[in-house]
Amino acid sequence: ETGASQAARDPWRLARRDLGDELLASLLGVSTSSVRRYATGVRMPKLVAARAHYLAQVVHDLSGTYNKYGIKRWFQRPRTQLNSSSPLERLQEDPGWTPDSEAAREVARLARASGAMQAT
């Protein structure tokens, strides 16, 4: 079984592997200790689970183009398309963000475009 198909079954593992606990915690809006606790199988709140699934999709969109380090940097670097905010900052601007919120849609569009631009 490939890493991609395994990650598709377990979006939490993919997001944690490629983002690391500290960045993942910042993106999810939880503590690093909560990320580690959820990794042990403790049930996470629905909002956190939805965000983790969303982040796994964004990571997947970037993974064909960027390595693990590049994916982390992608979330932290300011982007003109986000009014000079980083994707991390854009999501943090809306503490109640969901995968359907405007901030999340902007970040997801940028990730798809970044992957498509780099692939050409």
Order of alpha helices (4+ residues) and beta strands (2+ residues): alpha-alpha-alpha-alpha-alpha-alpha-alpha
